[in-house]
Amino acid sequence: DTAVSQTPKYLVTQMGNDKSIKCEQNLGHDTMYWYKQDSKKFLKIMFSYNNKELIINETVPNRFSPKSPDKAHLNLHINSLELGDSAVYFCASSQSGTGELFFGEGSRLTVL
Amino acid sequence: GESVGLHLPTLSVQEGDNSIINCAYSNSASDYFIWYKQESGKGPQFIIDIRSNMDKRQGQRVTVLLNKTVKHLSLQIAATQPGDSAVYFCAENIQGTYKYIFGTGTRLKVLA
């Protein structure tokens, strides 16, 4: 039974398109995250939501818009995709921003 | 702060030997630390954690050491096995801030 699941696992699209990645967790956590992992494996935090409220918003272009319809879901919508957006995007969750951070399997986005 | 790695350091270890992976963390106020293992095509998986009131914690074949004086964390893997080949990350957290900052990662290669 997958704890943090994200879809799609792979996404290939053209520059300028708009795409979304979805994430769901069944751990009962109240905090969810999006991380971006670049080609050098560096994991950078993008956003975090606690009980559906945005609490971390790093210096991410406003083409990226997270949405949390409830505390078990955190989606990421990206407008006007650019080549530099190509990366693996990881969803994660934790309880109240403490303790272990649980990750999904990642969504590899390739922008052509 | 966050570290931006120019390359992913690699540690090559003979099967059966012990491995030591090091991490320098950035914030002296961080009070919770986690080691993650990331296999190819998968999300980071929890290995072991340690809180700042401890300087050593042991798990099954793994030991984490924390030196707060020099802001250094290490992961020791005993009797390294081929299945240990992966990228290893340390993460730091200040409880209550919801933010987990990751180190640049180290690739562990186990030689047969």
Interface residues (C-beta under 8 A of the other chain):
Chain A: V4 T31 Y33 Y35 K40 K41 F42 L43 K44 I45 S48 N50 I55 I56 F90 A92 S94 S96 G97 T98 G99 E100 L101 F102 F103 G104 E105 G106
Chain B: E2 V4 G5 L6 H7 L8 Y32 I34 Y36 Q38 G41 K42 G43 P44 Q45 F46 D49 V87 F89 A91 N93 Q95 G96 T97 Y98 K99 Y100 I101 F102 T104 G105 R107
